[in-house]
């Protein structure tokens, strides 16, 4: 029939609508709208994807810069490896699990010409990414992802907040503990993403702890985040200043991070060049 796929009891228009819903919700939720089983919604999505795949160009054509990362999905520490196309800003491949064997499946899905076009691979410094790139695309440049650089600082900032909160509780300072709890998540966000309640708590950040450690750590996080967007000459100078300031901050978690940033300085500068 011209209006349905072979073996399907639904029209192509109906399947297209279900597939669109699948881009913004899960199978179970989508199944509830048109009153179909969640397994049926999944089958529809596969049929639509196969149909589009026959008329659309391959997402693997013309790749020059890709990013790879693993992320948690569902419950029970299930991981998913995701590959994105930096030039076209879209996900091009995903697979259950993570590690060299999983990432190798991506390269095996490419033709020799498609692999040869890849010039840059971004991600964290996981060894399985390095070894896989060295095996399948040894001439590609490995670059740190800017997100992971900022996440190092966010993790250190979170540790500072937890230490100060536990210290306030141990000392019996209920007011300080309450202030810590109020700004714990606010300091991890970008200033423009704060809720009204978090903005109110954020105003007292300078006085949250006696030595202002949390406020100074937050300042360093923002400096690191913004210098990644500056021209390479300015960023190089500011990164040197950042390392000096962090290493002399007398905040244990930040001093330790400064050592890591100093070791990764060439990688970070290469990342800034790629961002530009």
Secondary structure, DSSP 8 states (H G I E B T S, - for coil): -TTS-TT-SS-HHHHHHHHHHHTTS-HHHHHHHHT--HHHHHHHHHHHHHHHHHHS--TTTT--EEEEEEEEETTTTEEEEEEEETTTTEEEEEEES-SHHHHHHHHHTS-HHHHHT--EEEE---HHHHHHHHHH-TTSEEEE-HHHHHHHHHHHHHHHHHHHHHHHHHTT-HHHHHHHHHHTTGGGS-GGG--HHHHHHHTTGGGSSTT-HHHHHHHHHHHHHHHTTS-HHHHHHHHHHHHHHHHTS--HHHHHHHHHHHHTHHHHHHHHHHH-
